[in-house]
């Protein structure tokens, strides 16, 4: 895995284009922490892998565009507009633009975050 930047596409990535990689093992857990790895970023949006240890999370915030979360390991509690939802491995949820949301690790979990600017 290495960082590359494609000037023509104005896109950066930590992963090599055209190569297969496993999502679940592309980000490691860290004791008591959160790890993020950007898969790709461009003016149109970004895709990022995260891992959260149990009890870790992201405080309530909003984003100016929709964001989709896919859980690739474990279980997360995701609050949207104050309503908690349990999201498990293999499940996805869309956090709508301009709605407050937060994430908490019920158990260690990994997620893929996809944000596309509209």
Buried (B, 14 or more C-beta within 10 A) or exposed (E): EEEEEEEEEEBBBBBEEEEEEEBEEBBEBEEEEBBEBBBBBBEEBBBBBBBBBBEBBBEEEEBEEBBBBBBBBBBBBBBBEEEEEEBEBEEEBEBEBEEBBBBBBBEBBBBBBBBEEE
